Structures are given as C-alpha cells and as structure tokens.
C-alpha cells in the first residue's frame, strides 16, 4: 500500500507542479463548488451518530453549549488586564472568548461534567456496554501505554513495494481528493471573505497535498493527506483566518506527534463530546457549500436540475453501493476496487457530474453565477491581479524575487507580487494603482 500510494501521489504532485488544474478551474463555477462541499458535509452525517451513541444527552448538551456561545454570547468580552499606566481615553480591550474559542470552551466544560458524572458512577463500568465510552476515563489506558517520545521515520515498516493494480486503485481517490480540495479552497476563501483564489495558489495547495501523501506513504501510514474540510467551518465560526494561527496549530500538532503521551491525552476526550462538536462543524460545512448558490439564478429550471441531479446522485449512489455491494461486481478485484472508490465517493460523483452538466447544458454565464463568481463583486472588491496575488503570497516573497526573478514563471508560485522596492518587477497598471 505504501509504494502504491507514493506512486499514485506523483500524479497529484504533477497536477500542482505543472499547473494542470488551471485548465479545469476555468470551468468550475458555484454550482460545482456547492455540490462538492455540500456533499462532503452530507457524507459525514454518520459521525455524530457514531460518536454520540454512548450518551446522546451529553452530545446534545455539548452541541447546545456551542450554539449558545456562538449565537448568543459572541458579543460578550472579558476585560484584559492592562500593563502600565491606565489611559482613560483609551477603552480597556476585551477578549471575546465565546467568539474565538467557543468549541474548545464547550469541550472543556462538558469534559469536566463527564468527569464528575463518572466519579458519581452515573455511567456504566461495563467495558462491553456501548455507554462505557461516555466515561471520562474510558480511554485513559492510552496514556499509560503510550511512550513519552515517538519518532516516525521513512521505511520503519520496511522498504515500500510497488504494485500496478494497487497504484491504479489509489489514482482514483487521489484525483477525487484534488477535486474535493479545490472545493475546500474556494470554501475557505468564501469563509474568510477575501478575493478569488489565483490558479497559482490552488496549484500550490495540490502540490503540497501530493508531497504530504508521499511522506505519508514513506513512513507507512497507508493513507494520503488532503485538506480537512471541517476546519473551514471552524474558520467561519471563530472568525479566525490568520495564517499565523494555522502555523501555530501546525507546530502544536508536530509537538504532539513527538510527545506520545501529549497526543494520547487528546484522544481521551469522551466520544459523546466529540459527537456534539461534529454536529455543529458538519452542519456549518454543509451551509457553507449551499451558500455558493447565492450567485446562481435558482429560479431557472436549468440550474435547479444541474444542481439537484448531481447532488442526489452523490447521496444515492454511495448508499446503493453500501446496501448492495455485489450489484457492480465485475469479477476482477482491481476493477471492483476502482468502481467502489468512484461510486462510493459522494463529493467525486457530485462534483464531476455537476462540472460536466454545468458546462454542457446551455445557459448564460450570468444565470450560472459565473460572472459574479469571477468578478468577486459580492466582496465589493476592486483589487487588481497584483493585489489578489499578495493576499495569497508571503511578506518575504518580494525580497526573494530580487534574488530569483524567474520564480513567477513557475506555475505554483505567486505572480505579479509588488512592493515599493520592487517597482521594476511591476506591470504598469499596478504601478498606477499603487501610486
């Protein structure tokens, strides 16, 4: 599996490194994105049920807490202690705890509640009973059995082997993952209320996902890496889209991966609490997907069918595959595996079918929402191409261009990024805008 994953990931790397997705992006509109993202949310509907089953009361209480914090307490702020001499003309800053960390706050509160209920023997102590997983100490053994330090390294399970059949099986999810990730990128853009994503940024994202998948296969994880759709809902709920926050989160995750007991401690969160949180995250993700339809003329019968048919296909076909797994048997294990992956992935079915229908069924760009989608009029944006690129670039990139001016020619690197000290590299229209 590791060798097949690494070989299949080369395809995803090629899509990003050579900007091959740029051709496809010209045909992706709000109908395709709405289908892809919404079906991601639909496909996850079972998770809250699975995790909440040990105690649905705890799960619903956690959901209720998150909703109260986000919808009713979001304006409440805690005064921050002032350092130095107090300035009466300057109001004391407040930390809006319920807006910034509503989910973390709800998890901590419900974790304490479950600990108290566990100490009071409210939950069963029978490990065979499903309700046992509602206990605060149900997974505490993981901490004791985990090592303090754990280093993952390539080849720890042996040298990866190559299998053409398995590689073909991995290619389909790699391609579907790329399409799903494009939908995630657009959803994150809408959640952050920023201008449209340039092709270079999307290519860069797919490239990094491919590199991550190769690393995943090298260390023997056996599964690819892809964008985590639920985090988009967290961006929308917490109103936090800073890249500095994402960098800090990545560092924390890396530290937890090396300190085994720290990572194990996080896994001890009772399952019903996780189920309650998932209700909010998945529902928000579904709403973000459907919100893309605001650009589309949904009074048109053409658009109703072009959106509705792929959406229903993305729900029905995977369910049919699960209910009747032998219905599409071909006699070849490799072919059966590929068919199962294709027709068992909701976002792949809905996204591809919506893409095909939206670009083959006659319709005006205005009614399809493509005009507003590409002009970013909904954001009130009058930014130039250079300004858009700067949103998806880095502060140190203009300095790097002085040393390596050829970088903008690479498909996955930012284009037309201008600063005052780099006027020589700026197009004329961008110089006029800055002046």
N, C-alpha and C positions, 0 to 999 in steps of 0.2 A: 504493500500500500504506500509506503514512504517513497519508493522510487517512482511509482506511477504518479503520485501527487506532485513530486518535484518536476517530472517531465511535462505533465499537463499544465503546471503553473507557468512554464515557459511561454505558452500561448497567451496567458493573461499579461505577462510581462511585455510581450510583443505588442499587444493592443495598446498598452500605455506608453511604451518607449518610442514607438513609431507614430503615435497619434492616430492610429487606425480608427479609434472611436469617433474622431472628429467628423468623419463622413456620416456616421449614424446619427450624431447629435443634431444634424440639420433637419432630421425628420421626426425627432422626438418632441412632442408637444404636451400640453397639460393633460390631455385625455390619457396618453400613455403613462405619464408620471402618476396621475391619480389612481389608475388601475394598479400599477406596480406597488406603490406604497400602501394603498388600502388593503391589498391582498396580503401584504406582509403582516398587517395587524390582524386580519381575519385568520390567517394561518396559525396565529399564536393563541387563539382563544382558549385552547385546552389547558394552557399552562396555569392560569389562575385556578382552574378546577382541580388540577393535579396537586398543586401546592397547597391549596386551601382546604382540601378534603379532610385532613386530620381535625380541623376545627373551623368551620365556616364562620362562626361568630367572631373569632379572633381576626380572620381575614377581612370580614366586612367592617369590623371596628377600625382596622388599620386603613382601609380604603376611606372610611368616613373621616378619619383624622386628617389624611392628606387633603381631601376635598375642603374641609373646614379651613385648614391652614392656607391653601392656595386661593380659595374663592372668597373667604370672609375675613381672614386675618392678614391678608397680603399687604395691607397698608400700615400695619402696626410695626413700629420700630422700637428697639431697645436703645436707650441713650448710651453712647460710647464715652467712657471716662476721658476727660481732657488732660493732656500733658502740658504743663506750663501755665502761664498767666491766662486767666479767662478773659475772653473778649466779648463784651456784652452785645456788640453789634453783629457778631457772628453767631448764628444759632448752633447749638450743640448737635453734632452729627449723630444719626441714629442707624443702628444695624437692623435692617429688615430681615430678621431671622426666618419669619414664616414664608417670605418670598424666595429667599436664597437657598435655604436647606429644608424645605417642607417635608420631603421624603425621608431624609436622614433623621429629622426630628421625630417623625411618626414612628419610624423603625425603633429608635431608642426608647420611646415611651412604651410601645407595645412589647418590646423585649423585656423591659422592667416588669410590665404587667404579667407576662407569661412566666417570668422567674418567680414572682410572688404566688401565682396560681400553682406553679409546680411545687413550691415549698409547702403549700397548703394541701397537697395531694388532690387537687381538682382533676388533674389529668391521670389517665391510667398509667401504670408502670409495667404493663404487659408489652414487651417488645414486638409481639406478633400482632398486636392491635394497631390499626391504622391511626388511631388517635394518639398513639405514643409520640409521633413526630411533632405534636404540638407542644411537647415539653421543652423547657429551655435547656435541659441537659441531655436531650435526645442524641445529639451528635458530638457531645463533649469528648468522647473517646478519640475522635480525630486529632484533637490537640495533643493527647498523650502519645499517640502512635506516630505523630509527625516529628521529623528531625528538626533541629534548630536551623541548620543551614542545608540548602539543597541547590546544587549547581547542575543545570541541564546543559548538555553538550552534544554536538553532532555525532552521530554514529554510536550513541550509547546503547542502542539495541542491535547493533550490527550494521554492516555496510548495506545501504539501500540497494534493492534489486529492481530490475526493470521488467515490466510486463506490458505488452502492447494492448492486451484485452483490458486490463485494469486502467491503463492510461486513457483509452477511449471512454471508459466509464467515468473517469474523472474530468474529461474535457467538457462534458455537458454541464455539470454543476459549476465549473469554472466560468463558462460563458454566461450561464444564468446568474451567477454571482456578480459578474461585471454589469449586467443589465440592472440587477437589483441595486447595486452600488450607485449607479448613475441616478437612479430614483432617490436614493438616500442623500446624495449630494445636493440635488435640487430641493429636497425636503428640508435639509439643513439650511440651505440658502434662504428659503422662504421663512423658516423659523427665526432666523437671525435678521430678516428684513434688510438684506443687502442686495446690491445689483447682481445681475445674472452671472453665472459662472463661466469664465473663459474656457475654451477647449483645453488649454494647457494645464489648467488646474485639475480637470477631470482626468486627463491622461496621467497626470502625476499621481492622483489617488489610486487609479487602477494599477499603475506600475508598482506602487508601494504595497498594495494588497498582494500582487503576484510575488514580490520579493519575500513578503511575510509568509506566504504559502510554501515557498521553497525552504525557508528556515524551519517552518513547522514540520515539513517532511523530513528534513535533515536530522532534527532532534527526535524524530519518531512519534510525533503527535498523532499522525494518521488523519488529520483533517486540515482543511485550508483555513486561511484567515480572510475575513471580509468585514465590511462596515457593520457596526452594531446599530440596527435601526432604532432600538428603544432609547438610545442616548439622544436621539433627535427630539423625542418627547420631553426628555429632561431639560434640554436647552430651552424649549418653549415654556415649560412650567416654571423653571427657575429664573428665566430671563437672563441667563448667563451663557454667552457665546464667546468668551475670551479665549484666545489660543493659549494664554499663559495658564489658565485653569486647566486646559487639556494637557499641557506639558507637565504640570504638577501632578495631575492624575496618572499620567503615564509613568512618572518616576515612582509614585507610590505603589503602583501595580508591580513594577520591576523589583522594588524592595521587598514586597510581599512574596514575590516568586522565589527570592533567595532565602528569606527568613521563613522557613516552613511553618513554624507554629503561628506566626502572624497571619499567614494566609489561611491556615486551618481555623483560626478563631473566627474569621469572617464566615466560614461555611457553617458555623453553629447557629446562625440565625434561624429560628423556628420556621418551618415551611409555611404555616398559615400567614405569617407576616409577609413573606415573600409573595405569596399569592395575592394578598391585599394590595401590595405595591404594584404588582403586574396589572391589576385591573385598571389602575389609573394610567400607567405607562402605555399599555396596549390601546386603550380607548383614545388616548391623545394622539398616538401614532395613526390610528385609523382616521381621526378627524383631520390631521394634517394632510393625509392623502386626498381625502374628499374635498378639502378646501381649494385644491387646484382647479376644481370645476368652476370656480367663480369667474375664470377667464373665458369659459365656454358658453355658447348660447344653448342652454339646456331646454329651450322651447322648440328646438329643431329636432324633428323625428330622426334625422340622420345621426345627430350627436347622441341622442338617447340610446339608439341601438348600438352605435360604435362603442360607447362606453359600457352599456349594460351587458351585451353579449360576452365580451372578454371577461368581465367581472364575474358573471355567472359561471363561465367555463372554468375560471380559476378556482371556484369553490366546488363545482360539481365533479370535475374530472379527477382531482386528487382524492375526493371522498369515494368515488366509484372504484378507483384503483385500490383503496384500502378495504372497501367492503367486498370486492370481487377480485382478489389478486391474480386469479388464474384466468381471467377473462381475456388477457392480452398476452398469453404465453406463446412464444414462437418456437420453442424447442431449443433455443440457444441461450445459455446463461448470460453471455455478454450482451446479446441483443435485448434480452429481458431486463437486464440491469439498466441499460440506456433508456429503454422505454419507460421504466418505472421512474427514473430520475426526471425525464422530460415531463411526463404526465402527472407526476407526483409533486411537482414544484409549482404552487399556485402563482407566485409572482412571475415565474418564467412564462407560464401559459398565458396569463392575463396581459403581461407586458408585451410579449411578441405579437399576440393576436390583435391587441389594441394598436400597436405600431403599424401592422400590416393594413388593418381596416382604415385607420385614420389617414393613411397616405394613399390608399387606392380608391376609396369611396369618394366621389366628387363632393366638394364642399369648399366654401370660401375660407381664406385664412382668418378673416375676422370672426366668423361663426365658430371656427375650430379653436379660437383663442390664441392662435399663433402670433398675431400682430402685437397684442398686449404682452404676451409671453416674452417675445424677443426684444421689445422696446422698454420693458420694465416700467411702464407708465404707472403701474399700480404702486410703485415705491416713490413716485414723484421724482424720479432720478433723471438728471440731465448730465450725467457723468460721461466723459469721453472714454474711449477704449483704454487709454493710458491709466485713467483713474480707476477703472474697473480692475485692471491688472494689478494695481497697487494694493487693492483690497486682498487679493489672493497671492501676495508676494511677501517678502521679508524685509525688515528695515535695513539689513546689511547687504541686500542683493544689489542695489545701485553701486555700492563700492566694489563689489565683486565684478561688476561689468567693466570697470576700469581695467581690471587685470585680464578678464576673459570676455571681450566684447562679442564673441561668437555664441554665447550661451542662449540668447533669444532665438537663435535658429534651431535649437533643439526642441522637438515637438512638446516635451513635457515641462519646459522651463518658461517662466513668465515673459511676456512680450511688452515692449513699449513702457517699461517702468522708468519714470523720470523723476529726478530731484534737481534742485537748483544747481548742484555742482556737476550735473550731467547733461547740460543743455545740448552738448554736441551729439548726444545719442537720441534726442527727442525729435519726433516729427514736428513739422512747422505748426500744425493746428494745435498740438499740445503745448507748444511754447506760447502761443497766443492765449490759450486758456489760462496758463499759469500766470502770465503777466497781467 
